[in-house]
Amino acid sequence: MRRSILELLTILVILVMALGGCKGEKTAPQQDDANAPQIENKPISKANKPQPEKDLPQSHQDSLEIVSTIPPTPAVLELGEKMRVKIRYNLVSAQKAHIWALPYTNGRNNILSKSHPSYGYDAGNGEMEGWFYFENQTKVDEIRVRMVSTEPKQTIATASLPIDAEWK
């Protein structure tokens, strides 16, 4: 039986969390894990899935807003250090959607980044945190966020924020 990479990564994260791993300590990556994405210290389950927040203002259209970055920009980050992106969303046109925060350099998606997965968000509004990082020296001048509906797969909202960030 063949499994997708996402399914295998999800199983790996669940196993690591069940065994008490990833307590937030920084350790050097193992030789075989050098290209693996960093794993957040949050078990993946329906109970921990981001829920729409009831106190956020309701809107009648899909929307995304980049609320902040951590660290704030301009920023110089160490190789492997994450740029976190706090995002507010409102999803009304689909039952579920994925949201990604992507780094851009000179108007192009910087494909050398490692970034957060998106497990899907239910209709409603709420906040989420995306992240990305680089293992090679690079500069980023823009963050673009995309919300893509699951059925049919199409971009339904975008947001953009000019930034000044460099990984050294």
C-alpha positions as a printed NumPy array, in Angstrom:
array([[  0.   ,   0.   ,   0.   ],
       [  1.501,   3.346,  -1.046],
       [  1.233,   6.369,   1.239],
       [  1.75 ,   9.981,   0.329],
       [  4.61 ,  11.949,   1.818],
       [  2.109,  14.081,   3.768],
       [  0.507,  10.969,   5.293],
       [  3.917,   9.603,   6.3  ],
       [  4.991,  12.948,   7.752],
       [  1.73 ,  13.167,   9.718],
       [  2.248,   9.649,  11.106],
       [  5.833,  10.527,  12.044],
       [  4.716,  13.683,  13.882],
       [  2.046,  11.745,  15.791],
       [  4.57 ,   9.086,  16.802],
       [  7.142,  11.638,  17.933],
       [  4.52 ,  13.477,  19.997],
       [  3.239,  10.223,  21.522],
       [  6.771,   9.288,  22.589],
       [  7.25 ,  12.684,  24.27 ],
       [  9.702,  14.09 ,  21.741],
       [ 10.094,  17.656,  20.483],
       [  9.947,  19.438,  23.854],
       [ 11.078,  22.647,  22.19 ],
       [ 14.801,  22.178,  22.838],
       [ 17.107,  23.032,  19.989],
       [ 19.353,  20.186,  18.937],
       [ 21.577,  19.756,  15.948],
       [ 19.831,  17.823,  13.19 ],
       [ 20.931,  14.249,  12.664],
       [ 22.794,  13.553,   9.439],
       [ 19.722,  11.865,   7.899],
       [ 17.384,  14.627,   9.148],
       [ 19.33 ,  17.611,   7.788],
       [ 16.765,  18.273,   5.042],
       [ 13.67 ,  17.422,   7.082],
       [ 11.371,  20.301,   8.089],
       [ 11.297,  21.353,  11.736],
       [  8.318,  19.935,  13.623],
       [  6.168,  22.07 ,  15.888],
       [  5.564,  20.839,  19.439],
       [  1.827,  20.413,  18.87 ],
       [  0.158,  17.024,  18.545],
       [ -1.977,  16.695,  15.45 ],
       [ -5.524,  15.769,  16.355],
       [ -9.027,  17.059,  15.859],
       [ -8.98 ,  18.365,  19.436],
       [ -5.947,  20.585,  18.696],
       [ -7.038,  21.725,  15.262],
       [ -7.403,  25.524,  15.064],
       [-10.992,  26.486,  15.739],
       [-12.788,  29.545,  14.418],
       [-12.75 ,  32.316,  16.982],
       [-16.198,  33.685,  17.792],
       [-15.036,  37.124,  18.964],
       [-13.462,  38.143,  15.646],
       [-15.522,  40.372,  13.356],
       [-17.58 ,  38.465,  10.782],
       [-17.384,  39.324,   7.096],
       [-19.368,  38.108,   4.124],
       [-16.356,  37.36 ,   1.947],
       [-13.196,  35.266,   2.117],
       [-10.273,  37.262,   3.444],
       [ -6.742,  37.028,   4.809],
       [ -4.804,  39.544,   6.859],
       [ -1.153,  39.328,   7.853],
       [ -1.281,  40.567,  11.448],
       [  2.409,  40.397,  12.369],
       [  5.736,  38.652,  11.946],
       [  7.965,  37.236,  14.654],
       [ 10.588,  38.545,  14.689],
       [  9.373,  41.947,  13.461],
       [ 11.095,  43.257,  10.363],
       [ 13.652,  44.372,   9.428],
       [ 15.205,  41.167,  10.76 ],
       [ 18.393,  39.176,  10.476],
       [ 17.845,  35.505,  11.29 ],
       [ 20.211,  32.604,  11.822],
       [ 20.164,  29.828,   9.232],
       [ 17.359,  27.459,  10.252],
       [ 15.577,  30.102,  12.377],
       [ 11.847,  30.461,  11.648],
       [ 10.078,  33.611,  10.555],
       [  6.602,  33.228,  12.094],
       [  3.613,  34.867,  10.423],
       [  0.401,  35.538,  12.37 ],
       [ -2.563,  35.411,   9.983],
       [ -6.236,  36.289,  10.495],
       [ -8.641,  34.531,   8.134],
       [-12.313,  34.508,   7.203],
       [-13.62 ,  31.599,   5.126],
       [-17.191,  31.76 ,   3.8  ],
       [-17.202,  30.443,   0.213],
       [-15.994,  26.903,   0.995],
       [-16.396,  24.374,   3.787],
       [-12.644,  23.913,   4.164],
       [ -9.469,  25.557,   2.903],
       [ -5.696,  25.39 ,   3.271],
       [ -3.61 ,  28.466,   4.139],
       [  0.072,  28.934,   3.38 ],
       [  2.514,  31.777,   4.122],
       [  5.206,  31.892,   1.444],
       [  8.419,  33.944,   1.196],
       [  9.077,  35.944,  -1.972],
       [ 12.239,  37.569,  -3.263],
       [ 12.065,  40.092,  -6.123],
       [  8.494,  39.03 ,  -6.944],
       [  9.276,  35.291,  -7.115],
       [  8.399,  32.525,  -4.679],
       [ 11.634,  31.593,  -2.947],
       [ 11.428,  27.822,  -3.4  ],
       [ 14.493,  27.149,  -1.24 ],
       [ 12.465,  27.728,   1.944],
       [ 11.191,  25.141,   4.377],
       [  7.661,  26.002,   5.463],
       [  4.668,  25.   ,   7.56 ],
       [  2.1  ,  22.418,   6.482],
       [ -1.584,  23.266,   6.215],
       [ -3.999,  20.665,   7.525],
       [ -7.094,  22.631,   6.544],
       [ -9.343,  25.171,   8.227],
       [-13.123,  24.943,   8.5  ],
       [-15.47 ,  27.696,   7.365],
       [-15.587,  30.61 ,   9.775],
       [-12.984,  33.028,  11.006],
       [ -9.955,  32.714,  13.215],
       [ -6.224,  33.17 ,  13.481],
       [ -3.361,  30.842,  12.649],
       [  0.406,  30.962,  12.564],
       [  2.484,  29.991,   9.574],
       [  6.265,  29.892,   9.376],
       [  9.178,  29.417,   7.037],
       [ 12.963,  29.34 ,   7.257],
       [ 16.068,  28.884,   5.147],
       [ 19.144,  26.716,   5.509],
       [ 21.123,  28.862,   3.047],
       [ 21.865,  32.584,   3.059],
       [ 19.027,  34.498,   1.454],
       [ 16.94 ,  37.658,   1.576],
       [ 13.155,  37.93 ,   1.53 ],
       [ 11.315,  41.124,   0.61 ],
       [  7.683,  39.981,   0.688],
       [  5.369,  37.49 ,   2.368],
       [  2.368,  36.27 ,   0.384],
       [ -0.405,  34.267,   2.01 ],
       [ -2.784,  32.072,  -0.033],
       [ -6.066,  30.462,   0.971],
       [ -6.981,  27.555,  -1.322],
       [-10.372,  25.826,  -1.126],
       [-10.273,  22.038,  -0.94 ],
       [-13.231,  21.434,  -3.32 ],
       [-12.621,  22.678,  -5.993],
       [ -8.948,  23.491,  -5.481],
       [ -8.715,  27.176,  -6.244],
       [ -7.2  ,  30.25 ,  -4.655],
       [-10.003,  32.137,  -2.91 ],
       [ -8.067,  34.816,  -0.976],
       [ -4.569,  36.288,  -0.86 ],
       [ -2.644,  38.789,   1.249],
       [  0.79 ,  40.332,   0.872],
       [  3.194,  42.164,   3.185],
       [  6.488,  43.813,   2.183],
       [  9.252,  42.813,   4.615],
       [ 13.008,  43.026,   4.995],
       [ 14.413,  39.747,   6.297],
       [ 17.754,  38.062,   5.785],
       [ 19.057,  34.633,   6.812],
       [ 22.824,  34.541,   7.52 ]])
